[in-house]
Structure formats: structure tokens, C-alpha cells
Amino acid sequence: MLPVEDALAAVLSAAARARAAVSAVPLLDALGLVLAQDARAPDPLPPFRASVKDGYAVVASDGPGEYPVIAEARAGDDALGVVVAPGTVAYVTTGGPIPDGADAVVQVEDTEQLAAAPDGAKRVRISARVAEGHDVRSVGCDIEKDSVVLKSGEIIGPAEVGLLATVGITTVKAYRRPTIAIFSTGDELVQPATATLNRDS
């Protein structure tokens, strides 16, 4: 009979060898595994200047007044190539990218839509003065590029999968899941019809 201490040592030795077995695992298959190396953000989050609220991206020095709405910037890449020059504004949604040239956001509650211009262009009245940077999230304010988002040895649960997906990580290095078998030995259990049970005694 193998002593318990020896059996435990054998199991731990096998586990140590298994821990050395690392493989690249697609993120969606990594749930429940243990991370084998630090996970770093390949890009900053947000990757662009983003609006804190629904409203209008403006040039702060313009101040209150009536302005043409030159574009709409919703969450995504709608603001690419758009430049807000002094005297113009762009509509932005929460989380949407701030177009180049704009340096602040006026929340929609401090604005009023006006009748369209003769050429059909949208116009809006800005009623509040804001400072430069108002309601603008800077690049990487949540997660900086190359920062560690999960450390080696952490278990990859649902929240961790979501975090890794958020920063654009699609494959992780993880320890392989161990294979465990359980079996029983001995003669304590027998078939119910076994004659040696001596049921008459």
C-alpha cells in the first residue's frame, strides 16, 4: 500500500509537469483555464478621444451661438476624416469619437435644434459655454497601451474573457487543463448475488 504522503507527492509532481505544458488558446475556449503569462493591452482604451455624453463636439472658444452641424459621430469610426473647424459643430453620442479640431462637448440638454438651412444642412443653438476638454475622455484614460490587464496565474472566468475581448486580445497563453481519473480498488464492494455475503448469519 502506497503511503498517503507518497501518493500526494506523486500527484503534485505530475501537476508540476502539467503546469509546464502551455498552449495558445482561442479566447472563447479559455474559460476556466489558468493564464500562463501576463496579458497586456495591445491598444489603449478608448483608442480615440471619446465623448462622455450625447451632445455636440465644439471648439470651446466659439462659445454659445448658432452653428451648422457638419457630421454625426456615433460609437465606432463615424468621425474618421471629419474636422470641426471654428464656427461648426458635430453631433456625438456617448462613447463616440471626438472629431479632429473639436476640443470639448456640450451636452444635448444645453442645445436646441433649429430649422435646417436653405441647403438642408442641420443647425443647432448652443446655449452653454464650456472649457476646453469638457466631457472628453482622453486616449487610454481607462487602459493604457501595453498595460497589464490580467496577471499570470489568474483564472479566466466570464469577467476576464470580457476584459480580454474589450482590449482586443483573441488568443491567450494558458496552462493545459489536467486530465484526472478516479478509480476505486479493494474487495469491500461485491455484487449483491455473491454467495460469500453469508446472508443467513
N, C-alpha and C positions, 0 to 999 in steps of 0.2 A: 504494500500500500504506500502510495506516494504521500509524504507529509504535506500538510496544508501549506506550510511555508515554502516548500519546494514548488508546489503547484502554482502558488501565487507568483513566485519568481519567474516561472516558465511563461505564465500568461503575460506578465509585464515585459518580459524580454521580447516576446512576439509582438506586443503592442508597440514597443520602441522601434522594431524593424518596420512595422506597418507605417509608423509615423514618418519614416524616411521616404515613403512612397508618395510622391507629389505628382499631381497631374493638372493640366489645364482643363477647366470645366466650364462649359457654357453657363452663363449666369442663371438661366431658368432651371438648370439641372443641379445647381449648387445648394439648394435649400436643405438645411440640416447638416451640411458639411462644415469642417473647420478650416478657416482661412490659413494658408501656409505662408503667405507673405503680406506685408503691408499693402493696402490698396490706396493708391494715390489718384487724386482728381486729374484727369488729363487736360481739363479746361476749367477756367473759372466759372463760378455760378453766382449771379447770372453772367452769361458770356457777353452781355452788352449792357449799356445803361438802360435801366428799366423804370417804368412808371410805377409809383406806389398806388396811384388811384386812377379811376376813369377821369378824363379831363382833356386838357389841351396843352400840348408841348409848345412853349413860347420862348421868346427871347426876353428874359426878365426885365431888361432895361426899357422895353417897349411900354410897359405899364398898361393900365386899363384903356379900353377903346374897342373899336370895331375892326375886325380883321378877316381876311379871306382864309378859308380852311383849305390848304393845298393838298392834304393827304390824310389817310387814316392809318394808324399804326397799331395793329392788334397783336396779341401774343403770337410770336412767330417771326417771320422775316419781312413783314409788310413795309417796314421803314427803310429797307435797303435802297440806297440810291436817292433817298429823299433828303433835301436840305431845307431847313426852315431858316429863311432869311429874315432880317428885321422887317416888321410890318406884316408878317404872315404867321400862321399857327398850323398845327397838325393835331387831329384828334388822336388820342391814345387811350388804350384800355389798361386796366390793372395788369401789370406784368409785361406790357407791350414795350417794344424798344423805343427809345427816345431818338428821333431823327437827328442827324448832324445839324449843327447850328443852333438847336434849341438847348437851353440850359436850365429850364425849370418847367414845372407842371402846375397849371391852375385847375383845381378840382372842378368837375362839371357843375357842382352846386353853385359855383361863383361865376357861371356863364349863362348866356341866353342865346338860343339860336335865332337868327334873323332871316328875313326873306332872302331868297337866293338873288345873286346879282343878275343883271340882264343876260349875261353869258351862261347862266346856270350854275355858276360857282357858289358853293356854300359859304355862308358868312356867320360869324358869331360875335357876340359882345362879351368882352372880358371885363368883369366888374371888380376884380381884386388885384392888388399889386403884390407880387411875391418876390422873394430874394432868389438870387442865383443858387441852383442846387435844390430848390424846394421840391419835395415829393419826387426826388430822383434817386434811385438806388444805383450805386456805382458798380462798375465791373468787379466781380469777385467779392462783393460785400458779404455774401453768405459762405462761400467756399473759395479759397484762393487756389490758383493753379498749382499743381504738384503737392498740395497739402494732403496729409494722411487722413482718410475718411474712416478707415477701419484698420485695426492692427492685427498682425499675425497672431493666430491663436483664438480669435473670436469666432463664435458660432454664427453661421449665416442663417438668420431667421428671416421672416417676411419683411420686417422693417429694414434689415440690412440689404436684402435684394432690392427694395425700393430705393434706398440711398445710392447703391451702386448703379442702378439704372439711371437715376437722376443725373449723376455726373458722367454718364456715357460709358461706363465700364460694362462690357458684354461678356468677358471671359475672366475667370479668376483662377489663381493657383490654390488648390485645396488638397488636403490630405484625403487619400482614398478611404472610402467607407470600409471598416473592417468587416470580415465575414466571421460570424460566430455560430458555432454548432453546440447544441446541448444534448447530451445523451445520459441515460441512467444505466447503472450496472448493478450486479448483485442478484441474489436469489430470493429477495424478500417478496417480490411480486411474481405470482404464478397465475396460470389460467384457472378459472373458477371450477373447472371439472377435474383438476388434478387430484389424484387419489390420495396423495400424501397429506392432504389437509386434515384427514382424520376427523371428519365432521361428527362422528358418533361419540367422541370423547367428551 
